[in-house]
Amino acid sequence: MKFEPKWIAWEITRRCNLKCVHCRSSSELEALEHPDFSFAEAKRVLDDISSYASPVVVLSGGEPLLREDVFDIAKYGGGKGLRMCLATNGTLVNEEICRKIKEADIKMVSLSLDGSTAQIHDNFRNSPGAFDATVNAAKLFKKNGIPFLINSSFTKRNQKDIVNIYKFVKSLGTTAWYMFMIVPTGRGEEIMEELISVEDYEEFLEWHYEMEKNEPDMLVRPTCAPSYYRVVLQKAKEQGDEFKRRTLKFSTGGSKGCLAGQLISLLDVDGNILPCSYFPMAAGNIREQSFKDIWETAPLFKDMRDFKAYKGKCGVCEYVNVCGGCRARAYAMTGDYMAEEPFCSHIPAKLKK
């Protein structure tokens, strides 16, 4: 596997107008401990990254639309040859925002929708009216010809709604739907008891396999669920399927479950480079080192790319090269990012002997 940066989520602010139960960055409207960096700093960072690689850069947060210069950042990055995207909760989207998205040549916008009804979604997002605003954003994107995808995060509080959410987001005309299996970091640590059970986790992945196999129009993908790649191989073999997964042209293009520190990373508002959006340990800081140096030499990244050094079941699993287990979930639940995936029920062949 060639380790080159294909996708970077960039936390351009930690401020947010919502206070979601699972927020990995514990965002609030006033994020005084983590102030936004300047536009000059943003340009320096984009110069640094583009001098080394040409990844997808997703402007995220917090809520990125709270930054008045978000579209200036997007335009500058696009001018450097980077594929700029935007991740928003959708509540601030209107016709003017749509116009600016198109003017900035943002390639894709992601929205978050965690329920098929206002009651479920607004409870998850701790904000009455969030559902209606997000659905309105999806309709505005469709009306204005702006490609968008929808992310849905799941815990016990909304897991029974998973099929309804799938049907609902499909009706909105989204390009893709990503089913997120919660990693308990940030504010997510406070809902550890709400994590979906290991048994239900496996059942959802099997459901997703059958759904994806028969989904002709919309790209679908489980996220933070690397075991799915193992499930795909197992199910295809059992059923004699020649199942080939579709890819999004501006996605990572990776054919492995956990890509943290391997093809993807997170750049937080403080300049830290982390393996992914749910992994709270930094590999380095872009204000102190170049992105190239961090990507190529950081001990944390080297560890995560050494699949043979993984511990427990992951270390002996026949699917380690296509799955790898969620390193962020292992770290969050055991304190060891090289430990086995806590939510995997598979018993490797070597352990059955």
LINQUIRA-V227745 format. One record per residue. N is the residue number from 1. PSI is psi in radians with two decimals (NA if undefined). Layout:
N;PSI / N;PSI
This chain:
1;2.29 / 2;2.16 / 3;1.69 / 4;2.51 / 5;2.06 / 6;-0.39 / 7;2.21 / 8;2.16 / 9;2.24 / 10;1.96 / 11;1.65 / 12;-0.14 / 13;2.65 / 14;0.04 / 15;2.51 / 16;2.58 / 17;-0.03 / 18;3.02 / 19;1.20 / 20;2.57 / 21;-0.41 / 22;0.15 / 23;2.13 / 24;-0.40 / 25;0.11 / 26;0.78 / 27;2.58 / 28;2.92 / 29;-0.64 / 30;1.77 / 31;1.23 / 32;-0.50 / 33;-0.31 / 34;1.28 / 35;2.68 / 36;2.54 / 37;2.92 / 38;2.88 / 39;-0.60 / 40;-0.71 / 41;-0.67 / 42;-0.75 / 43;-0.69 / 44;-0.74 / 45;-0.78 / 46;-0.62 / 47;-0.76 / 48;-0.91 / 49;-0.82 / 50;-0.32 / 51;-0.25 / 52;-0.66 / 53;3.05 / 54;1.08 / 55;2.90 / 56;2.34 / 57;2.03 / 58;2.00 / 59;2.01 / 60;-2.89 / 61;-2.51 / 62;-2.85 / 63;1.85 / 64;-0.44 / 65;-0.11 / 66;-0.24 / 67;2.17 / 68;-0.43 / 69;0.28 / 70;-0.67 / 71;-0.46 / 72;-0.70 / 73;-0.77 / 74;-0.78 / 75;-0.72 / 76;-0.78 / 77;-0.72 / 78;-0.64 / 79;-0.36 / 80;0.10 / 81;0.17 / 82;2.57 / 83;1.84 / 84;2.31 / 85;3.02 / 86;2.36 / 87;2.01 / 88;2.71 / 89;-0.15 / 90;-0.20 / 91;-0.29 / 92;0.11 / 93;2.32 / 94;-3.03 / 95;-0.66 / 96;-0.74 / 97;-0.72 / 98;-0.74 / 99;-0.74 / 100;-0.61 / 101;-0.76 / 102;-0.70 / 103;-0.60 / 104;-0.06 / 105;0.71 / 106;2.21 / 107;-0.54 / 108;2.51 / 109;2.37 / 110;2.46 / 111;2.78 / 112;2.20 / 113;2.03 / 114;0.29 / 115;2.68 / 116;-0.07 / 117;2.82 / 118;-0.65 / 119;-0.79 / 120;-0.85 / 121;-0.79 / 122;-0.54 / 123;-0.72 / 124;-0.63 / 125;-0.02 / 126;0.66 / 127;1.86 / 128;2.37 / 129;-0.17 / 130;-0.70 / 131;-0.90 / 132;-0.68 / 133;-0.69 / 134;-0.73 / 135;-0.69 / 136;-0.68 / 137;-0.76 / 138;-0.73 / 139;-0.66 / 140;-0.70 / 141;-0.76 / 142;-0.78 / 143;-0.66 / 144;0.11 / 145;0.58 / 146;2.03 / 147;2.35 / 148;2.69 / 149;2.82 / 150;2.28 / 151;2.37 / 152;2.18 / 153;2.51 / 154;2.38 / 155;-3.05 / 156;-0.47 / 157;-0.32 / 158;0.18 / 159;-0.48 / 160;-0.18 / 161;0.08 / 162;-0.74 / 163;-0.69 / 164;-0.68 / 165;-0.78 / 166;-0.83 / 167;-0.67 / 168;-0.82 / 169;-0.56 / 170;-0.67 / 171;-0.36 / 172;-0.18 / 173;0.47 / 174;2.61 / 175;-0.63 / 176;2.74 / 177;2.15 / 178;2.10 / 179;1.85 / 180;2.23 / 181;1.97 / 182;2.34 / 183;2.13 / 184;1.38 / 185;2.86 / 186;-2.29 / 187;-0.30 / 188;-0.38 / 189;-0.43 / 190;-0.20 / 191;0.60 / 192;-0.64 / 193;-0.18 / 194;0.00 / 195;2.47 / 196;2.47 / 197;2.77 / 198;-0.70 / 199;-0.78 / 200;-0.61 / 201;-0.84 / 202;-0.71 / 203;-0.70 / 204;-0.69 / 205;-0.66 / 206;-0.69 / 207;-0.74 / 208;-0.65 / 209;-0.86 / 210;-0.68 / 211;-0.82 / 212;-0.67 / 213;-0.50 / 214;0.33 / 215;1.79 / 216;-0.37 / 217;-0.75 / 218;2.35 / 219;2.28 / 220;2.53 / 221;2.24 / 222;2.46 / 223;2.55 / 224;0.58 / 225;1.11 / 226;-0.40 / 227;-0.30 / 228;-0.59 / 229;-0.54 / 230;-0.75 / 231;-0.73 / 232;-0.82 / 233;-0.73 / 234;-0.83 / 235;-0.71 / 236;-0.69 / 237;-0.76 / 238;-0.71 / 239;-0.05 / 240;0.48 / 241;2.56 / 242;1.24 / 243;2.06 / 244;2.17 / 245;2.42 / 246;2.74 / 247;2.65 / 248;2.32 / 249;-0.37 / 250;0.29 / 251;-3.03 / 252;-0.50 / 253;0.16 / 254;2.58 / 255;0.52 / 256;2.66 / 257;-1.34 / 258;2.09 / 259;0.12 / 260;2.17 / 261;0.11 / 262;-0.83 / 263;-0.29 / 264;2.86 / 265;2.97 / 266;2.37 / 267;1.98 / 268;3.06 / 269;-0.32 / 270;0.02 / 271;0.06 / 272;2.45 / 273;2.06 / 274;2.74 / 275;-0.63 / 276;-3.14 / 277;-0.28 / 278;0.21 / 279;1.91 / 280;0.14 / 281;2.29 / 282;2.51 / 283;-0.36 / 284;3.13 / 285;2.25 / 286;-0.16 / 287;-0.22 / 288;-0.46 / 289;2.84 / 290;2.74 / 291;-0.68 / 292;-0.82 / 293;-0.76 / 294;-0.83 / 295;-0.70 / 296;-0.41 / 297;-0.19 / 298;2.22 / 299;-0.66 / 300;-0.79 / 301;-0.67 / 302;-0.68 / 303;-0.84 / 304;-0.32 / 305;-0.05 / 306;1.42 / 307;-0.52 / 308;-0.30 / 309;-0.04 / 310;2.59 / 311;2.96 / 312;-2.55 / 313;-0.65 / 314;-0.65 / 315;-0.40 / 316;0.12 / 317;2.42 / 318;-0.23 / 319;0.21 / 320;-0.57 / 321;-0.29 / 322;-0.26 / 323;-1.30 / 324;-0.20 / 325;2.65 / 326;1.94 / 327;-0.59 / 328;-0.71 / 329;-0.68 / 330;-0.75 / 331;-0.75 / 332;-0.60 / 333;-0.26 / 334;-0.31 / 335;0.04 / 336;1.94 / 337;-0.17 / 338;0.02 / 339;2.97 / 340;2.72 / 341;2.06 / 342;-0.41 / 343;0.21 / 344;2.24 / 345;-0.04 / 346;2.40 / 347;1.99 / 348;2.61 / 349;-0.66 / 350;-0.46 / 351;-0.13 / 352;-0.27 / 353;NA
